[in-house]
Amino acid sequence: MRIKSFTIVMLAFLAVGCTTLPVQNRRLETPPQNDGYRFQTIAPGPDNSDSLLVFLTFSGGGTRAASFAYGVLEKLRDTEIVWEGQSCRLLDEVDVISSVSGGSLPAAYYGVFGERLFDDFPEKVLYRNIQGNLIKRLFGLVNIPKLLSPTYGRTDLMADSFNREIYEYRSFGDMVDKNQRPFILINATDMSQGSRFTFTQHQFDLLDSDLNEYPISHAVAASAAFPGLLTPMTLRNYPKDENASTPPWIEAGLAARETNRAAYKRAVEQQSYLLPGRPYIHLVDGGVSDNLGLLPVFEFLTQTLEGKGNNSGFNTEKVRKVVIIVVNAARSSERDWDITQQVLGLVPVLSAATSIPIGNFSEAELAYLNSFVQQREKQRQIREKVAALLGRETLEKELPELAGAGIAYHAVEVEFDRIDDPEERKALNDCPTAFKLSREQVDLLRRSAGNILDGHPEFQRLLHELK
């Protein structure tokens, strides 16, 4: 009798598991329009000017990254500036936040709830054992049927938990209704292509899908779905009308193979969503493709993809100053592999195989950022000298290629290596890549982020110009 009862219970579990479906992105009811969650549809706040453009990028790194990014937001909130004769906080001028993995937690929360971030986010998220709670749910009887489903994974479970306990069932439509910058770019990685996937309506247009009803929590979970530990997040890529045409901005990118390799590569990646054979898109941690979240900022500033992209709405005629603050919570841990002759085991080899390429790519991004800013600064200096010799009217008429070179750029990287105290720097590097930190570690990360900005020469030069 007991065996029969047990068999019935297990069959019931299997039946429920087979019918459990994750949250699915819905199809667009009408062809893509210039609405939804796009940069050009989100208005500046009351103290946000069009002439000062501020980008923040939040790296991956679990709660360590979330705490470090939160500390930067606190510092910008407490930093008073004067721009165009008006006093405001530097935080009020933030236009775009591009985030990855753990950094997506505070970015999305600020995008949805605004200033409430400073009231409840630490207790609600940073001081919470997210990792332990997820493990408990994985082994909870109520969730076993769900996890038996072939379409419901561990990341879906984490997303459902985020939905209830952190983001309170908010969707991207709520951020559209809020209609106030900053514009939040939550980044994941398309597992099949290894390319960046950003949760904007611009991206969802290619899936013929409506981002408005998609939960914020599921985008954050996809951004943090570390391969192996968590399962990919799956999106539906709906079949396209056979008469549908390729968007002009993709066609332009495909035609630029010889003249603009970045635009061509991105166009090929984006075109893949329009071609048959990809009905489902599987997303993993955004750090796999870009652990700093800098690629969308480069696209935005260089106008890599013209047209209906995230960069639409960036008016070079109005912008006078661009600020890019990169919050990099990567650890610079020391390895002891070279002191032994023994064959290294699987764990250190896999760790090196995953972390070293990501770190190298991040360093290349930062080098490109510095080169980009230096080049733009030289162009600005040349423009000013030519204008002094010929006059601004003649400059604009005879040298239109220098018309957008009058923008001043500032790049500020917030990283652990900028801490002078070796003990504090070691304590920061000892914070693991996990969704569980002690209260003392969280507070150290928050405090250190502000201290780094206080001692950063480029940030102080920026503040001098803004006062």
C-alpha positions as CSV (number, residue, x, y, z in Angstrom):
1,M,0.0,0.0,0.0
2,R,2.8,2.4,0.9
3,I,4.6,1.6,-2.4
4,K,1.4,2.3,-4.3
5,S,0.9,5.6,-2.5
6,F,4.5,6.6,-3.1
7,T,4.1,5.7,-6.8
8,I,1.0,7.9,-7.1
9,V,2.7,10.8,-5.4
10,M,5.7,10.6,-7.8
11,L,3.5,10.3,-10.8
12,A,1.7,13.4,-9.6
13,F,5.0,15.2,-9.2
14,L,6.0,14.2,-12.7
15,A,2.7,15.3,-14.2
16,V,3.0,18.7,-12.5
17,G,6.6,19.0,-13.7
18,C,5.7,18.2,-17.2
19,T,3.1,21.0,-17.3
20,T,5.2,23.7,-15.6
21,L,6.2,26.4,-17.9
22,P,8.5,29.4,-17.2
23,V,7.5,33.0,-17.8
24,Q,7.5,33.5,-21.6
25,N,7.9,36.7,-23.5
26,R,4.7,37.5,-25.4
27,R,4.4,38.3,-29.1
28,L,3.9,41.8,-30.3
29,E,0.3,42.4,-31.3
30,T,1.3,45.1,-33.9
31,P,4.4,45.6,-36.0
32,P,7.3,47.3,-34.1
33,Q,6.8,51.0,-33.5
34,N,9.0,53.7,-32.0
35,D,7.5,53.1,-28.5
36,G,8.2,50.7,-25.7
37,Y,11.4,50.7,-23.6
38,R,13.8,52.7,-25.8
39,F,16.2,55.5,-24.9
40,Q,14.4,58.0,-27.0
41,T,11.1,57.3,-25.3
42,I,12.4,57.8,-21.7
43,A,12.4,61.5,-20.7
44,P,15.1,63.2,-18.7
45,G,14.3,63.9,-15.1
46,P,13.6,67.5,-13.9
47,D,17.3,68.0,-13.0
48,N,18.7,66.1,-16.0
49,S,20.0,68.3,-18.9
50,D,20.7,67.2,-22.5
51,S,24.1,68.9,-22.5
52,L,25.6,66.7,-19.8
53,L,25.5,63.0,-20.7
54,V,26.5,60.6,-17.9
55,F,26.9,56.8,-18.3
56,L,27.4,54.3,-15.5
57,T,28.5,50.7,-16.1
58,F,28.2,48.1,-13.4
59,S,30.3,44.9,-13.7
60,G,29.5,41.4,-12.7
61,G,30.6,39.8,-9.5
62,G,27.6,38.7,-7.4
63,T,26.8,40.7,-4.2
64,R,30.3,42.1,-4.3
65,A,29.5,43.9,-7.6
66,A,26.0,44.9,-6.4
67,S,27.5,46.4,-3.2
68,F,30.3,48.2,-5.0
69,A,27.9,49.7,-7.5
70,Y,25.5,50.7,-4.8
71,G,28.3,52.6,-3.0
72,V,29.0,54.6,-6.2
73,L,25.3,55.5,-6.5
74,E,25.4,56.7,-2.9
75,K,28.4,58.8,-3.6
76,L,26.8,60.4,-6.7
77,R,23.7,61.1,-4.7
78,D,25.8,63.0,-2.2
79,T,27.8,64.9,-4.8
80,E,26.5,68.4,-5.5
81,I,27.3,70.0,-8.9
82,V,26.5,73.2,-10.8
83,W,25.7,72.8,-14.5
84,E,24.4,75.5,-16.8
85,G,23.9,77.7,-13.7
86,Q,21.7,75.2,-11.9
87,S,22.6,73.2,-8.8
88,C,21.8,69.5,-8.7
89,R,23.3,66.2,-7.7
90,L,25.6,64.3,-10.1
91,L,23.2,61.4,-9.7
92,D,20.4,63.5,-11.2
93,E,22.4,63.8,-14.4
94,V,22.9,60.0,-15.0
95,D,21.3,59.2,-18.3
96,V,22.2,55.5,-18.9
97,I,23.2,52.6,-16.6
98,S,24.6,49.5,-18.4
99,S,24.8,46.5,-16.1
100,V,26.0,42.9,-16.0
101,S,25.2,40.0,-13.6
102,G,25.4,41.2,-10.0
103,G,25.6,44.8,-11.1
104,S,22.1,44.4,-12.6
105,L,20.5,44.1,-9.2
106,P,21.0,47.7,-8.1
107,A,20.7,49.1,-11.7
108,A,17.3,47.5,-12.2
109,Y,16.1,48.4,-8.8
110,Y,17.0,52.0,-9.3
111,G,15.3,52.0,-12.7
112,V,12.1,50.7,-11.2
113,F,11.9,52.3,-7.8
114,G,14.2,55.4,-8.1
115,E,15.2,57.0,-4.8
116,R,13.6,54.2,-2.8
117,L,16.8,52.3,-3.6
118,F,18.5,54.2,-0.7
119,D,15.8,53.3,1.8
120,D,15.5,49.5,1.5
121,F,17.9,48.0,-1.0
122,P,20.7,47.1,1.5
123,E,18.4,45.2,3.8
124,K,16.3,43.8,1.0
125,V,19.2,42.6,-1.2
126,L,22.8,43.3,-0.1
127,Y,22.6,41.9,3.4
128,R,20.5,39.0,2.3
129,N,21.7,35.5,1.7
130,I,20.4,35.2,-1.8
131,Q,22.6,32.2,-2.5
132,G,21.4,30.2,0.6
133,N,17.8,31.0,-0.1
134,L,18.1,29.7,-3.6
135,I,19.6,26.5,-2.4
136,K,16.8,26.0,0.0
137,R,14.2,26.5,-2.7
138,L,16.1,24.1,-5.0
139,F,15.5,21.3,-2.5
140,G,12.0,22.5,-1.3
141,L,9.3,20.0,-2.0
142,V,7.0,22.6,-3.5
143,N,9.6,23.3,-6.2
144,I,10.6,19.8,-7.1
145,P,7.7,19.4,-9.6
146,K,8.8,22.6,-11.4
147,L,12.4,21.5,-11.7
148,L,11.3,18.2,-13.1
149,S,10.0,20.1,-16.1
150,P,12.3,20.1,-19.1
151,T,11.5,23.8,-19.8
152,Y,11.9,25.2,-16.2
153,G,15.4,25.6,-14.8
154,R,17.2,26.9,-11.8
155,T,17.5,30.4,-13.2
156,D,13.7,30.5,-13.7
157,L,13.4,29.6,-10.0
158,M,15.7,32.4,-9.0
159,A,13.8,34.8,-11.3
160,D,10.5,33.9,-9.7
161,S,12.1,34.5,-6.3
162,F,13.5,37.9,-7.4
163,N,10.0,38.8,-8.8
164,R,8.3,38.2,-5.4
165,E,10.9,39.4,-3.0
166,I,12.9,42.1,-4.7
167,Y,11.2,43.6,-7.8
168,E,7.5,43.2,-6.6
169,Y,6.2,41.9,-9.9
170,R,7.3,45.0,-11.8
171,S,7.8,44.8,-15.6
172,F,9.5,46.9,-18.2
173,G,6.2,48.5,-18.9
174,D,6.4,50.0,-15.4
175,M,9.7,51.7,-16.3
176,V,8.0,53.0,-19.5
177,D,5.2,54.4,-17.4
178,K,7.7,55.9,-14.9
179,N,9.2,57.7,-17.9
180,Q,12.3,59.1,-16.3
181,R,16.0,58.5,-16.8
182,P,18.3,56.8,-16.3
183,F,17.7,54.3,-19.1
184,I,18.7,50.9,-17.8
185,L,20.5,48.4,-20.1
186,I,20.4,44.9,-18.5
187,N,22.9,42.8,-20.5
188,A,22.9,39.0,-20.9
189,T,24.8,36.7,-23.4
190,D,23.2,34.9,-26.3
191,M,24.7,31.4,-25.6
192,S,24.6,30.3,-29.2
193,Q,26.5,33.3,-30.6
194,G,28.5,34.4,-27.6
195,S,27.1,37.9,-28.3
196,R,25.6,40.5,-26.0
197,F,21.8,40.5,-25.6
198,T,20.3,43.7,-24.1
199,F,16.8,43.9,-22.7
200,T,15.4,46.8,-24.7
201,Q,12.4,47.0,-27.0
202,H,14.9,47.6,-29.8
203,Q,16.3,44.1,-29.2
204,F,12.9,42.5,-28.6
205,D,11.6,43.9,-32.0
206,L,13.9,41.4,-33.6
207,L,12.1,38.6,-31.7
208,D,8.7,40.1,-32.7
209,S,8.1,40.3,-29.0
210,D,6.7,42.8,-26.5
211,L,9.2,43.7,-23.7
212,N,6.6,45.8,-21.8
213,E,5.0,42.8,-20.1
214,Y,8.3,41.0,-19.4
215,P,9.3,40.9,-15.7
216,I,12.3,42.9,-14.6
217,S,13.3,40.1,-12.4
218,H,13.7,37.7,-15.3
219,A,16.0,40.0,-17.1
220,V,18.2,40.4,-14.0
221,A,18.2,36.6,-13.5
222,A,19.3,36.1,-17.1
223,S,22.0,38.6,-16.7
224,A,23.3,36.7,-13.6
225,A,22.9,33.1,-14.9
226,F,26.4,31.9,-14.4
227,P,27.0,28.9,-16.8
228,G,27.0,25.6,-15.0
229,L,25.7,26.8,-11.6
230,L,22.6,28.2,-13.2
231,T,20.6,27.2,-16.3
232,P,20.1,29.4,-19.3
233,M,17.1,31.6,-19.5
234,T,15.0,30.9,-22.6
235,L,13.1,33.4,-24.7
236,R,10.8,32.8,-27.6
237,N,11.8,34.1,-31.0
238,Y,8.5,34.3,-32.9
239,P,8.3,33.4,-36.6
240,K,8.5,36.4,-38.9
241,D,6.1,37.3,-41.7
242,E,7.5,36.1,-45.0
243,N,7.0,39.6,-46.3
244,A,8.8,41.3,-43.5
245,S,11.8,43.3,-44.6
246,T,15.2,43.6,-42.9
247,P,15.5,46.8,-40.8
248,P,17.5,49.5,-42.6
249,W,20.0,49.8,-39.8
250,I,20.9,46.1,-40.1
251,E,21.2,46.4,-43.9
252,A,23.5,49.4,-43.5
253,G,25.7,47.4,-41.0
254,L,25.9,44.4,-43.4
255,A,27.0,46.7,-46.2
256,A,29.8,48.1,-44.0
257,R,31.9,45.0,-43.9
258,E,35.0,46.6,-45.3
259,T,34.6,50.1,-43.7
260,N,33.2,49.4,-40.2
261,R,33.9,45.9,-38.9
262,A,32.2,46.5,-35.6
263,A,29.0,47.6,-37.2
264,Y,29.1,44.6,-39.6
265,K,29.7,42.1,-36.9
266,R,26.8,43.5,-34.8
267,A,24.5,43.5,-37.8
268,V,25.3,39.9,-38.5
269,E,24.5,39.0,-34.9
270,Q,21.2,40.9,-34.9
271,Q,20.2,39.6,-38.3
272,S,20.3,36.0,-36.9
273,Y,17.1,36.7,-35.0
274,L,15.3,37.4,-38.2
275,L,16.4,34.3,-40.0
276,P,14.6,30.9,-39.7
277,G,16.1,28.2,-37.5
278,R,16.2,30.0,-34.1
279,P,12.8,29.7,-32.5
280,Y,14.3,29.8,-29.0
281,I,17.1,32.0,-27.6
282,H,19.0,30.8,-24.6
283,L,20.7,33.5,-22.4
284,V,23.4,33.2,-19.9
285,D,25.4,35.5,-17.7
286,G,26.2,38.9,-19.3
287,G,29.8,38.7,-18.1
288,V,30.5,36.0,-20.6
289,S,30.3,38.5,-23.5
290,D,31.2,41.8,-21.7
291,N,31.8,41.8,-17.9
292,L,32.1,45.6,-17.7
293,G,28.9,46.4,-19.6
294,L,30.9,48.9,-21.7
295,L,30.0,47.6,-25.2
296,P,26.5,49.3,-25.3
297,V,28.2,52.6,-24.2
298,F,30.7,52.4,-27.1
299,E,27.8,51.7,-29.5
300,F,25.9,54.6,-28.1
301,L,28.8,57.1,-28.4
302,T,30.2,55.9,-31.8
303,Q,26.7,55.5,-33.4
304,T,27.8,52.0,-34.4
305,L,24.2,51.1,-35.4
306,E,22.3,54.1,-36.8
307,G,18.5,54.2,-36.8
308,K,16.2,52.7,-34.2
309,G,18.9,51.6,-31.8
310,N,19.7,52.5,-28.2
311,N,21.7,55.4,-29.4
312,S,18.7,57.1,-31.1
313,G,18.1,60.3,-29.3
314,F,21.8,61.2,-28.7
315,N,22.1,64.7,-30.0
316,T,25.7,65.7,-30.6
317,E,24.6,69.3,-31.2
318,K,23.3,69.6,-27.6
319,V,25.8,67.6,-25.7
320,R,28.8,69.5,-24.3
321,K,30.2,67.0,-21.8
322,V,30.2,63.2,-21.6
323,V,31.1,61.3,-18.4
324,I,31.7,57.6,-18.3
325,I,32.1,55.9,-14.9
326,V,33.1,52.3,-15.0
327,V,32.4,50.4,-11.8
328,N,34.7,47.3,-12.0
329,A,34.3,44.9,-9.1
330,A,36.8,42.4,-10.5
331,R,39.2,40.9,-8.0
332,S,43.0,40.9,-8.5
333,S,43.6,37.7,-6.6
334,E,47.1,36.2,-6.5
335,R,47.7,32.7,-7.8
336,D,50.1,30.2,-6.3
337,W,50.1,27.8,-9.2
338,D,53.7,28.6,-10.2
339,I,55.3,27.4,-7.0
340,T,54.5,23.7,-7.6
341,Q,55.6,21.1,-10.1
342,Q,52.5,19.0,-9.6
343,V,49.9,18.7,-12.4
344,L,47.1,21.2,-11.7
345,G,43.7,19.8,-11.0
346,L,40.4,20.4,-12.9
347,V,39.1,23.2,-10.7
348,P,42.1,25.6,-11.1
349,V,42.3,24.8,-14.8
350,L,38.6,25.5,-15.4
351,S,38.9,28.7,-13.3
352,A,41.7,29.9,-15.4
353,A,40.0,29.0,-18.7
354,T,36.9,31.1,-17.7
355,S,38.2,34.0,-15.7
356,I,41.4,34.8,-17.7
357,P,39.8,35.5,-21.1
358,I,37.0,37.6,-19.4
359,G,39.7,39.6,-17.6
360,N,41.8,40.1,-20.7
361,F,38.7,41.3,-22.7
362,S,37.9,43.7,-19.8
363,E,41.4,45.1,-19.9
364,A,41.2,45.6,-23.7
365,E,37.9,47.4,-23.3
366,L,39.4,49.8,-20.7
367,A,42.4,50.4,-22.9
368,Y,40.1,51.2,-25.8
369,L,38.0,53.5,-23.6
370,N,41.1,55.5,-22.5
371,S,42.3,55.7,-26.2
372,F,38.8,56.8,-27.3
373,V,38.7,59.6,-24.7
374,Q,42.2,60.8,-25.4
375,Q,41.5,60.8,-29.2
376,R,38.3,62.8,-28.6
377,E,40.1,65.2,-26.3
378,K,42.7,65.8,-29.0
379,Q,40.0,66.5,-31.6
380,R,38.4,68.9,-29.2
381,Q,41.7,70.8,-28.8
382,I,42.3,70.9,-32.5
383,R,38.7,72.2,-33.0
384,E,39.3,75.0,-30.5
385,K,42.6,76.1,-32.2
386,V,41.1,76.0,-35.7
387,A,38.0,78.0,-34.4
388,A,40.3,80.6,-32.9
389,L,42.2,81.0,-36.2
390,L,39.3,80.8,-38.7
391,G,36.2,81.7,-36.6
392,R,33.5,79.2,-35.6
393,E,31.2,80.0,-38.6
394,T,34.0,79.3,-41.0
395,L,34.9,76.1,-39.1
396,E,31.4,74.8,-39.3
397,K,31.1,75.6,-43.0
398,E,34.5,74.4,-44.2
399,L,35.3,71.6,-41.7
400,P,31.9,70.0,-40.8
401,E,33.7,66.8,-39.8
402,L,34.8,68.7,-36.7
403,A,31.3,69.8,-35.8
404,G,30.9,67.1,-33.1
405,A,34.4,67.4,-31.8
406,G,33.5,70.1,-29.2
407,I,32.4,67.6,-26.6
408,A,34.6,67.1,-23.5
409,Y,35.0,63.6,-22.3
410,H,35.8,62.2,-18.8
411,A,36.4,58.5,-18.1
412,V,36.6,57.3,-14.5
413,E,37.2,53.7,-13.5
414,V,36.3,52.6,-9.9
415,E,38.3,49.5,-9.1
416,F,39.9,47.9,-6.1
417,D,43.5,48.6,-7.2
418,R,42.9,52.3,-6.6
419,I,42.8,51.6,-2.8
420,D,46.2,52.6,-1.3
421,D,45.8,50.7,2.0
422,P,47.1,47.2,1.3
423,E,44.9,45.7,4.1
424,E,41.7,47.3,2.8
425,R,42.6,46.3,-0.7
426,K,43.2,42.7,0.4
427,A,39.9,42.7,2.3
428,L,38.1,43.8,-0.9
429,N,39.8,41.2,-3.0
430,D,38.9,38.5,-0.4
431,C,35.2,39.2,-1.0
432,P,34.0,36.1,-3.0
433,T,32.1,36.1,-6.3
434,A,28.9,34.9,-4.6
435,F,25.4,36.1,-3.7
436,K,26.2,36.0,0.0
437,L,28.5,38.4,1.9
438,S,28.8,39.4,5.5
439,R,27.4,42.8,6.6
440,E,30.9,44.0,7.2
441,Q,32.0,43.1,3.7
442,V,29.0,44.9,2.2
443,D,29.7,48.0,4.2
444,L,33.4,47.9,3.3
445,L,32.5,47.7,-0.4
446,R,30.0,50.6,-0.2
447,R,32.5,52.8,1.7
448,S,35.5,52.0,-0.5
449,A,33.5,52.9,-3.6
450,G,33.0,56.4,-2.3
451,N,36.6,56.7,-1.1
452,I,37.9,55.7,-4.5
453,L,36.0,58.5,-6.2
454,D,37.2,60.9,-3.6
455,G,40.8,60.1,-4.5
456,H,40.4,59.6,-8.2
457,P,42.2,62.5,-10.1
458,E,39.9,62.4,-13.1
459,F,36.7,62.4,-11.0
460,Q,38.1,65.4,-9.0
461,R,38.9,67.2,-12.2
462,L,35.4,66.6,-13.3
463,L,34.0,68.0,-10.1
464,H,36.2,71.1,-10.4
465,E,34.7,71.8,-13.8
466,L,31.2,71.3,-12.5
467,K,31.6,73.8,-9.7
